[in-house]
Amino acid sequence: MDPRLKYIVDHYDSFKIGPDEPFPFHCVQCGKCCVHREDILLNPQDLFRMAKHLG
């Protein structure tokens, strides 16, 4: 088994987050994780940055 996968499996409980817990992530604009999804939520700062970027 891949060592990274084994680590995730062995520490699965520490990776769990609740539905209202914030979590850090970094978007690399690949479009693979959020295409055709309705559960990706943006906060007001995200919306402001997008609006500013798009003019």
PyMOL Python script that loads the backbone (N, CA, C, O; Angstrom):
from pymol import cmd

cmd.read_pdbstr("""\
ATOM      1  N   MET A   1       0.853  -1.181   0.000  1.00  0.00           N
ATOM      2  CA  MET A   1       0.000   0.000   0.000  1.00  0.00           C
ATOM      3  C   MET A   1       0.895   1.239   0.000  1.00  0.00           C
ATOM      4  O   MET A   1       1.939   1.270   0.651  1.00  0.00           O
ATOM      5  N   ASP A   2       0.469   2.243  -0.734  1.00  0.00           N
ATOM      6  CA  ASP A   2       1.182   3.522  -0.789  1.00  0.00           C
ATOM      7  C   ASP A   2       1.301   4.087   0.628  1.00  0.00           C
ATOM      8  O   ASP A   2       0.314   4.089   1.364  1.00  0.00           O
ATOM      9  N   PRO A   3       2.486   4.568   1.029  1.00  0.00           N
ATOM     10  CA  PRO A   3       2.661   5.086   2.387  1.00  0.00           C
ATOM     11  C   PRO A   3       1.729   6.253   2.726  1.00  0.00           C
ATOM     12  O   PRO A   3       1.286   6.384   3.867  1.00  0.00           O
ATOM     13  N   ARG A   4       1.435   7.092   1.745  1.00  0.00           N
ATOM     14  CA  ARG A   4       0.525   8.218   2.003  1.00  0.00           C
ATOM     15  C   ARG A   4      -0.877   7.725   2.289  1.00  0.00           C
ATOM     16  O   ARG A   4      -1.543   8.221   3.198  1.00  0.00           O
ATOM     17  N   LEU A   5      -1.327   6.750   1.518  1.00  0.00           N
ATOM     18  CA  LEU A   5      -2.652   6.183   1.721  1.00  0.00           C
ATOM     19  C   LEU A   5      -2.724   5.463   3.067  1.00  0.00           C
ATOM     20  O   LEU A   5      -3.718   5.578   3.784  1.00  0.00           O
ATOM     21  N   LYS A   6      -1.679   4.728   3.404  1.00  0.00           N
ATOM     22  CA  LYS A   6      -1.646   4.049   4.696  1.00  0.00           C
ATOM     23  C   LYS A   6      -1.738   5.058   5.837  1.00  0.00           C
ATOM     24  O   LYS A   6      -2.452   4.815   6.810  1.00  0.00           O
ATOM     25  N   TYR A   7      -1.039   6.174   5.740  1.00  0.00           N
ATOM     26  CA  TYR A   7      -1.103   7.209   6.772  1.00  0.00           C
ATOM     27  C   TYR A   7      -2.532   7.736   6.914  1.00  0.00           C
ATOM     28  O   TYR A   7      -3.027   7.904   8.029  1.00  0.00           O
ATOM     29  N   ILE A   8      -3.183   7.993   5.799  1.00  0.00           N
ATOM     30  CA  ILE A   8      -4.560   8.506   5.826  1.00  0.00           C
ATOM     31  C   ILE A   8      -5.494   7.487   6.465  1.00  0.00           C
ATOM     32  O   ILE A   8      -6.330   7.841   7.296  1.00  0.00           O
ATOM     33  N   VAL A   9      -5.354   6.231   6.079  1.00  0.00           N
ATOM     34  CA  VAL A   9      -6.210   5.183   6.638  1.00  0.00           C
ATOM     35  C   VAL A   9      -5.961   5.042   8.137  1.00  0.00           C
ATOM     36  O   VAL A   9      -6.909   4.924   8.913  1.00  0.00           O
ATOM     37  N   ASP A  10      -4.699   5.053   8.548  1.00  0.00           N
ATOM     38  CA  ASP A  10      -4.363   4.890   9.963  1.00  0.00           C
ATOM     39  C   ASP A  10      -4.815   6.074  10.816  1.00  0.00           C
ATOM     40  O   ASP A  10      -5.075   5.909  12.007  1.00  0.00           O
ATOM     41  N   HIS A  11      -4.909   7.248  10.231  1.00  0.00           N
ATOM     42  CA  HIS A  11      -5.262   8.459  10.973  1.00  0.00           C
ATOM     43  C   HIS A  11      -6.597   9.050  10.511  1.00  0.00           C
ATOM     44  O   HIS A  11      -6.817  10.256  10.616  1.00  0.00           O
ATOM     45  N   TYR A  12      -7.474   8.203  10.007  1.00  0.00           N
ATOM     46  CA  TYR A  12      -8.726   8.652   9.416  1.00  0.00           C
ATOM     47  C   TYR A  12      -9.542   9.548  10.349  1.00  0.00           C
ATOM     48  O   TYR A  12     -10.075  10.573   9.925  1.00  0.00           O
ATOM     49  N   ASP A  13      -9.637   9.155  11.621  1.00  0.00           N
ATOM     50  CA  ASP A  13     -10.448   9.928  12.567  1.00  0.00           C
ATOM     51  C   ASP A  13      -9.952  11.354  12.734  1.00  0.00           C
ATOM     52  O   ASP A  13     -10.756  12.257  12.964  1.00  0.00           O
ATOM     53  N   SER A  14      -8.656  11.579  12.625  1.00  0.00           N
ATOM     54  CA  SER A  14      -8.126  12.939  12.796  1.00  0.00           C
ATOM     55  C   SER A  14      -8.403  13.822  11.576  1.00  0.00           C
ATOM     56  O   SER A  14      -8.250  15.041  11.654  1.00  0.00           O
ATOM     57  N   PHE A  15      -8.806  13.227  10.454  1.00  0.00           N
ATOM     58  CA  PHE A  15      -9.093  13.997   9.249  1.00  0.00           C
ATOM     59  C   PHE A  15     -10.565  14.391   9.130  1.00  0.00           C
ATOM     60  O   PHE A  15     -10.919  15.200   8.272  1.00  0.00           O
ATOM     61  N   LYS A  16     -11.422  13.831   9.977  1.00  0.00           N
ATOM     62  CA  LYS A  16     -12.850  14.120   9.894  1.00  0.00           C
ATOM     63  C   LYS A  16     -13.124  15.573  10.278  1.00  0.00           C
ATOM     64  O   LYS A  16     -12.519  16.105  11.209  1.00  0.00           O
ATOM     65  N   ILE A  17     -14.038  16.203   9.552  1.00  0.00           N
ATOM     66  CA  ILE A  17     -14.493  17.539   9.907  1.00  0.00           C
ATOM     67  C   ILE A  17     -16.016  17.544   9.870  1.00  0.00           C
ATOM     68  O   ILE A  17     -16.641  16.760   9.155  1.00  0.00           O
ATOM     69  N   GLY A  18     -16.588  18.430  10.643  1.00  0.00           N
ATOM     70  CA  GLY A  18     -18.044  18.545  10.685  1.00  0.00           C
ATOM     71  C   GLY A  18     -18.553  19.373   9.516  1.00  0.00           C
ATOM     72  O   GLY A  18     -17.767  20.038   8.842  1.00  0.00           O
ATOM     73  N   PRO A  19     -19.848  19.342   9.270  1.00  0.00           N
ATOM     74  CA  PRO A  19     -20.412  20.065   8.129  1.00  0.00           C
ATOM     75  C   PRO A  19     -20.272  21.583   8.225  1.00  0.00           C
ATOM     76  O   PRO A  19     -20.292  22.261   7.198  1.00  0.00           O
ATOM     77  N   ASP A  20     -20.131  22.128   9.423  1.00  0.00           N
ATOM     78  CA  ASP A  20     -20.003  23.575   9.575  1.00  0.00           C
ATOM     79  C   ASP A  20     -18.596  24.029   9.936  1.00  0.00           C
ATOM     80  O   ASP A  20     -18.372  25.213  10.190  1.00  0.00           O
ATOM     81  N   GLU A  21     -17.651  23.103   9.960  1.00  0.00           N
ATOM     82  CA  GLU A  21     -16.275  23.464  10.299  1.00  0.00           C
ATOM     83  C   GLU A  21     -15.553  24.012   9.075  1.00  0.00           C
ATOM     84  O   GLU A  21     -15.646  23.444   7.987  1.00  0.00           O
ATOM     85  N   PRO A  22     -14.828  25.123   9.255  1.00  0.00           N
ATOM     86  CA  PRO A  22     -14.018  25.617   8.133  1.00  0.00           C
ATOM     87  C   PRO A  22     -12.810  24.717   7.928  1.00  0.00           C
ATOM     88  O   PRO A  22     -12.360  24.053   8.861  1.00  0.00           O
ATOM     89  N   PHE A  23     -12.298  24.693   6.736  1.00  0.00           N
ATOM     90  CA  PHE A  23     -11.095  23.918   6.467  1.00  0.00           C
ATOM     91  C   PHE A  23     -10.252  24.672   5.448  1.00  0.00           C
ATOM     92  O   PHE A  23     -10.792  25.289   4.530  1.00  0.00           O
ATOM     93  N   PRO A  24      -8.940  24.627   5.604  1.00  0.00           N
ATOM     94  CA  PRO A  24      -8.071  25.326   4.666  1.00  0.00           C
ATOM     95  C   PRO A  24      -7.897  24.520   3.376  1.00  0.00           C
ATOM     96  O   PRO A  24      -7.805  23.293   3.408  1.00  0.00           O
ATOM     97  N   PHE A  25      -7.856  25.201   2.282  1.00  0.00           N
ATOM     98  CA  PHE A  25      -7.511  24.561   1.022  1.00  0.00           C
ATOM     99  C   PHE A  25      -6.957  25.627   0.096  1.00  0.00           C
ATOM    100  O   PHE A  25      -7.159  26.822   0.313  1.00  0.00           O
ATOM    101  N   HIS A  26      -6.274  25.198  -0.913  1.00  0.00           N
ATOM    102  CA  HIS A  26      -5.696  26.128  -1.880  1.00  0.00           C
ATOM    103  C   HIS A  26      -6.177  25.718  -3.267  1.00  0.00           C
ATOM    104  O   HIS A  26      -5.915  24.603  -3.719  1.00  0.00           O
ATOM    105  N   CYS A  27      -6.869  26.606  -3.925  1.00  0.00           N
ATOM    106  CA  CYS A  27      -7.378  26.322  -5.267  1.00  0.00           C
ATOM    107  C   CYS A  27      -6.253  26.471  -6.276  1.00  0.00           C
ATOM    108  O   CYS A  27      -5.566  27.492  -6.316  1.00  0.00           O
ATOM    109  N   VAL A  28      -6.076  25.442  -7.088  1.00  0.00           N
ATOM    110  CA  VAL A  28      -5.070  25.511  -8.154  1.00  0.00           C
ATOM    111  C   VAL A  28      -5.732  25.702  -9.520  1.00  0.00           C
ATOM    112  O   VAL A  28      -5.082  25.589 -10.559  1.00  0.00           O
ATOM    113  N   GLN A  29      -7.049  25.995  -9.499  1.00  0.00           N
ATOM    114  CA  GLN A  29      -7.822  26.301 -10.692  1.00  0.00           C
ATOM    115  C   GLN A  29      -7.775  25.194 -11.737  1.00  0.00           C
ATOM    116  O   GLN A  29      -7.738  25.457 -12.939  1.00  0.00           O
ATOM    117  N   CYS A  30      -7.777  23.951 -11.260  1.00  0.00           N
ATOM    118  CA  CYS A  30      -7.767  22.813 -12.186  1.00  0.00           C
ATOM    119  C   CYS A  30      -9.168  22.500 -12.696  1.00  0.00           C
ATOM    120  O   CYS A  30      -9.325  21.931 -13.776  1.00  0.00           O
ATOM    121  N   GLY A  31     -10.195  22.871 -11.914  1.00  0.00           N
ATOM    122  CA  GLY A  31     -11.572  22.616 -12.312  1.00  0.00           C
ATOM    123  C   GLY A  31     -12.031  21.193 -12.053  1.00  0.00           C
ATOM    124  O   GLY A  31     -13.153  20.841 -12.417  1.00  0.00           O
ATOM    125  N   LYS A  32     -11.208  20.375 -11.441  1.00  0.00           N
ATOM    126  CA  LYS A  32     -11.573  18.972 -11.238  1.00  0.00           C
ATOM    127  C   LYS A  32     -12.410  18.746  -9.978  1.00  0.00           C
ATOM    128  O   LYS A  32     -13.222  17.822  -9.933  1.00  0.00           O
ATOM    129  N   CYS A  33     -12.217  19.577  -8.963  1.00  0.00           N
ATOM    130  CA  CYS A  33     -12.893  19.291  -7.688  1.00  0.00           C
ATOM    131  C   CYS A  33     -14.246  19.963  -7.563  1.00  0.00           C
ATOM    132  O   CYS A  33     -15.071  19.506  -6.773  1.00  0.00           O
ATOM    133  N   CYS A  34     -14.506  21.005  -8.291  1.00  0.00           N
ATOM    134  CA  CYS A  34     -15.741  21.760  -8.035  1.00  0.00           C
ATOM    135  C   CYS A  34     -16.670  21.847  -9.243  1.00  0.00           C
ATOM    136  O   CYS A  34     -17.691  22.532  -9.171  1.00  0.00           O
ATOM    137  N   VAL A  35     -16.357  21.189 -10.325  1.00  0.00           N
ATOM    138  CA  VAL A  35     -17.226  21.208 -11.495  1.00  0.00           C
ATOM    139  C   VAL A  35     -18.459  20.347 -11.228  1.00  0.00           C
ATOM    140  O   VAL A  35     -18.342  19.226 -10.732  1.00  0.00           O
ATOM    141  N   HIS A  36     -19.627  20.865 -11.555  1.00  0.00           N
ATOM    142  CA  HIS A  36     -20.906  20.153 -11.396  1.00  0.00           C
ATOM    143  C   HIS A  36     -21.194  19.801  -9.940  1.00  0.00           C
ATOM    144  O   HIS A  36     -21.753  18.742  -9.656  1.00  0.00           O
ATOM    145  N   ARG A  37     -20.815  20.686  -9.018  1.00  0.00           N
ATOM    146  CA  ARG A  37     -21.100  20.459  -7.601  1.00  0.00           C
ATOM    147  C   ARG A  37     -21.879  21.638  -7.069  1.00  0.00           C
ATOM    148  O   ARG A  37     -21.671  22.777  -7.486  1.00  0.00           O
ATOM    149  N   GLU A  38     -22.774  21.359  -6.149  1.00  0.00           N
ATOM    150  CA  GLU A  38     -23.575  22.412  -5.546  1.00  0.00           C
ATOM    151  C   GLU A  38     -23.252  22.593  -4.073  1.00  0.00           C
ATOM    152  O   GLU A  38     -23.895  23.397  -3.398  1.00  0.00           O
ATOM    153  N   ASP A  39     -22.277  21.868  -3.565  1.00  0.00           N
ATOM    154  CA  ASP A  39     -21.963  21.953  -2.143  1.00  0.00           C
ATOM    155  C   ASP A  39     -20.695  22.757  -1.852  1.00  0.00           C
ATOM    156  O   ASP A  39     -20.218  22.765  -0.717  1.00  0.00           O
ATOM    157  N   ILE A  40     -20.149  23.427  -2.854  1.00  0.00           N
ATOM    158  CA  ILE A  40     -18.988  24.291  -2.652  1.00  0.00           C
ATOM    159  C   ILE A  40     -19.526  25.665  -2.281  1.00  0.00           C
ATOM    160  O   ILE A  40     -20.174  26.327  -3.092  1.00  0.00           O
ATOM    161  N   LEU A  41     -19.255  26.086  -1.058  1.00  0.00           N
ATOM    162  CA  LEU A  41     -19.774  27.358  -0.573  1.00  0.00           C
ATOM    163  C   LEU A  41     -18.672  28.409  -0.549  1.00  0.00           C
ATOM    164  O   LEU A  41     -17.521  28.110  -0.229  1.00  0.00           O
ATOM    165  N   LEU A  42     -19.030  29.623  -0.886  1.00  0.00           N
ATOM    166  CA  LEU A  42     -18.097  30.736  -0.869  1.00  0.00           C
ATOM    167  C   LEU A  42     -18.467  31.692   0.244  1.00  0.00           C
ATOM    168  O   LEU A  42     -19.645  31.899   0.536  1.00  0.00           O
ATOM    169  N   ASN A  43     -17.458  32.269   0.858  1.00  0.00           N
ATOM    170  CA  ASN A  43     -17.750  33.279   1.871  1.00  0.00           C
ATOM    171  C   ASN A  43     -17.741  34.657   1.197  1.00  0.00           C
ATOM    172  O   ASN A  43     -17.331  34.761   0.041  1.00  0.00           O
ATOM    173  N   PRO A  44     -18.175  35.699   1.877  1.00  0.00           N
ATOM    174  CA  PRO A  44     -18.226  37.028   1.258  1.00  0.00           C
ATOM    175  C   PRO A  44     -16.876  37.505   0.704  1.00  0.00           C
ATOM    176  O   PRO A  44     -16.828  38.177  -0.326  1.00  0.00           O
ATOM    177  N   GLN A  45     -15.795  37.161   1.382  1.00  0.00           N
ATOM    178  CA  GLN A  45     -14.476  37.574   0.885  1.00  0.00           C
ATOM    179  C   GLN A  45     -14.142  36.875  -0.435  1.00  0.00           C
ATOM    180  O   GLN A  45     -13.564  37.492  -1.330  1.00  0.00           O
ATOM    181  N   ASP A  46     -14.499  35.603  -0.562  1.00  0.00           N
ATOM    182  CA  ASP A  46     -14.305  34.892  -1.830  1.00  0.00           C
ATOM    183  C   ASP A  46     -15.069  35.585  -2.954  1.00  0.00           C
ATOM    184  O   ASP A  46     -14.532  35.810  -4.039  1.00  0.00           O
ATOM    185  N   LEU A  47     -16.337  35.921  -2.676  1.00  0.00           N
ATOM    186  CA  LEU A  47     -17.169  36.579  -3.687  1.00  0.00           C
ATOM    187  C   LEU A  47     -16.596  37.937  -4.080  1.00  0.00           C
ATOM    188  O   LEU A  47     -16.594  38.298  -5.257  1.00  0.00           O
ATOM    189  N   PHE A  48     -16.114  38.685  -3.099  1.00  0.00           N
ATOM    190  CA  PHE A  48     -15.521  39.991  -3.375  1.00  0.00           C
ATOM    191  C   PHE A  48     -14.294  39.854  -4.275  1.00  0.00           C
ATOM    192  O   PHE A  48     -14.138  40.601  -5.241  1.00  0.00           O
ATOM    193  N   ARG A  49     -13.425  38.892  -3.948  1.00  0.00           N
ATOM    194  CA  ARG A  49     -12.223  38.695  -4.764  1.00  0.00           C
ATOM    195  C   ARG A  49     -12.565  38.280  -6.195  1.00  0.00           C
ATOM    196  O   ARG A  49     -11.939  38.741  -7.149  1.00  0.00           O
ATOM    197  N   MET A  50     -13.562  37.408  -6.334  1.00  0.00           N
ATOM    198  CA  MET A  50     -13.958  36.974  -7.671  1.00  0.00           C
ATOM    199  C   MET A  50     -14.544  38.148  -8.469  1.00  0.00           C
ATOM    200  O   MET A  50     -14.219  38.332  -9.642  1.00  0.00           O
ATOM    201  N   ALA A  51     -15.403  38.933  -7.825  1.00  0.00           N
ATOM    202  CA  ALA A  51     -16.023  40.062  -8.498  1.00  0.00           C
ATOM    203  C   ALA A  51     -14.958  41.090  -8.895  1.00  0.00           C
ATOM    204  O   ALA A  51     -15.010  41.654  -9.988  1.00  0.00           O
ATOM    205  N   LYS A  52     -14.006  41.324  -8.013  1.00  0.00           N
ATOM    206  CA  LYS A  52     -12.941  42.277  -8.304  1.00  0.00           C
ATOM    207  C   LYS A  52     -12.094  41.786  -9.485  1.00  0.00           C
ATOM    208  O   LYS A  52     -11.738  42.562 -10.371  1.00  0.00           O
ATOM    209  N   HIS A  53     -11.784  40.507  -9.480  1.00  0.00           N
ATOM    210  CA  HIS A  53     -10.973  39.927 -10.565  1.00  0.00           C
ATOM    211  C   HIS A  53     -11.713  39.966 -11.904  1.00  0.00           C
ATOM    212  O   HIS A  53     -11.117  40.239 -12.946  1.00  0.00           O
ATOM    213  N   LEU A  54     -13.003  39.694 -11.861  1.00  0.00           N
ATOM    214  CA  LEU A  54     -13.790  39.653 -13.099  1.00  0.00           C
ATOM    215  C   LEU A  54     -14.276  41.033 -13.540  1.00  0.00           C
ATOM    216  O   LEU A  54     -14.800  41.203 -14.640  1.00  0.00           O
ATOM    217  N   GLY A  55     -14.088  42.021 -12.650  1.00  0.00           N
ATOM    218  CA  GLY A  55     -14.497  43.381 -13.000  1.00  0.00           C
ATOM    219  C   GLY A  55     -15.976  43.568 -12.884  1.00  0.00           C
ATOM    220  O   GLY A  55     -16.482  44.660 -13.145  1.00  0.00           O
TER     221      GLY A  55
END
""", "prot")
cmd.dss("prot")
cmd.show_as("cartoon", "prot")
cmd.util.cbc("prot")
cmd.orient("prot")
